[in-house]
Amino acid sequence: MNQPVDTTHANDESPNPELSVVLPVYNEEDAVADTVRDIVEQLTSQRMTYEIVLVDDGSVDASAACIENIDNPAVRMVQHPYNIGNGAAVKTGIRQARGNYILLMDADGQHLPSDIPRFLELADRYDMVVGARSNPANSAVHRNIANRLYNRFAAYVCNHSIDDLTSGYRLVRAEVAKSFVYLLPNTFSYPSTLTLAVIRAGYSLTYIPIEVNRRIGRSKINLVVDGTRFFMIILRIGVFFAPLRVFVPLSGALFMTGLLWYIYKQFVLDKGFPPVSSLLMITAAIIFCIGLISEQISYLRYERK
């Protein structure tokens, strides 16, 4: 069946905790135990009920053994039978979470558990609180440039300011997170999809500045593969969440090109109506109609429960 397996056999009849911390895990044997320990220290000081859901996404190292050795009844592990993807692990964690709020963070040591109280302070005021990274020096130059372009394009698409679209460190009301699980991809692009879905659906969100550590272990981001995926994600985000803001400029550019080419041929060269202008204008009209249809589909998407 290839279904996620809860290896801790948590008691489903126990009262739901106030907070569920979801950590996707893939080959994090060097960091996961320390990360969980630091999270427990922070949540214990907050005097709140919590659970920590670790989703082992088919790790081939000793990550699962490290988690099993954690002696804390609030910590439970769910295992994928094989590696599906970071986003898939997050989706499994969201589905398994029983808390009123869900805190998403990485298990590789990048996200600082000491920031958790700052997230919780804003939990009652916003539907989602996102940690915006303020120390890009810890990231590669090409990733910083890509993230800035990503943020600007996404802000244009949703007509809303975005400080950090791709940050995976965020606190979300459980009912909001669960309502968008079906939209999230199985890849590293789930944070951007969740952010735009929340904005598009009219929920409130805010950002808090955070610093991130360099991850423990080797990065799983591939420059060529994930760089190509980055451009595909940009296109997908635009078409998925605000089709008209993508199709209208494209349609307008083609129409104006066709019109200018017609004016040039007709009035400057005096060669009659050029077929290329007809092709460009017809294509512009088709793209505009596709945008209208896509916009209606995008609205229908948010009526799904």
FENQUIFEN-V334704 format. One record per residue. N is the residue number from 1. BURIAL is + if it has 24 or more other C-alpha atoms within 12 Angstrom, else -. Layout:
N;BURIAL  N;BURIAL
//
This chain:
1;-  2;-  3;-  4;+  5;+  6;+  7;-  8;+  9;-  10;+  11;-  12;-  13;-  14;-  15;-  16;-  17;+  18;+  19;+  20;+  21;+  22;+  23;+  24;+  25;+  26;+  27;+  28;+  29;+  30;+  31;+  32;+  33;+  34;+  35;+  36;+  37;+  38;-  39;+  40;+  41;-  42;+  43;+  44;-  45;-  46;-  47;-  48;-  49;+  50;+  51;+  52;+  53;+  54;+  55;+  56;+  57;+  58;+  59;+  60;-  61;-  62;-  63;+  64;+  65;-  66;+  67;+  68;+  69;-  70;+  71;-  72;-  73;-  74;+  75;+  76;+  77;+  78;+  79;+  80;+  81;-  82;-  83;+  84;+  85;+  86;+  87;+  88;+  89;+  90;+  91;+  92;+  93;+  94;+  95;+  96;+  97;+  98;+  99;+  100;+  101;+  102;+  103;+  104;+  105;+  106;+  107;+  108;+  109;+  110;+  111;+  112;+  113;+  114;+  115;+  116;+  117;+  118;+  119;+  120;+  121;-  122;+  123;+  124;-  125;-  126;+  127;+  128;+  129;+  130;+  131;+  132;+  133;+  134;-  135;-  136;+  137;-  138;-  139;-  140;-  141;-  142;-  143;-  144;-  145;-  146;+  147;+  148;-  149;-  150;+  151;+  152;-  153;+  154;+  155;+  156;-  157;+  158;+  159;-  160;+  161;-  162;+  163;+  164;+  165;+  166;+  167;+  168;+  169;+  170;+  171;+  172;+  173;+  174;+  175;-  176;+  177;+  178;+  179;+  180;+  181;+  182;+  183;+  184;+  185;+  186;-  187;+  188;+  189;+  190;+  191;+  192;+  193;+  194;+  195;+  196;+  197;+  198;+  199;+  200;+  201;+  202;-  203;+  204;+  205;+  206;+  207;+  208;+  209;+  210;+  211;+  212;+  213;-  214;-  215;-  216;-  217;-  218;-  219;-  220;-  221;-  222;-  223;-  224;-  225;-  226;-  227;-  228;-  229;-  230;+  231;-  232;-  233;+  234;+  235;-  236;-  237;+  238;+  239;+  240;+  241;+  242;+  243;+  244;+  245;+  246;+  247;+  248;+  249;-  250;+  251;+  252;+  253;-  254;+  255;+  256;-  257;-  258;+  259;+  260;-  261;+  262;+  263;-  264;-  265;-  266;-  267;-  268;-  269;-  270;-  271;-  272;-  273;-  274;-  275;-  276;-  277;+  278;-  279;-  280;+  281;+  282;-  283;+  284;+  285;+  286;-  287;+  288;+  289;-  290;-  291;+  292;-  293;-  294;+  295;+  296;-  297;-  298;+  299;-  300;-  301;-  302;-  303;-  304;-  305;-
//
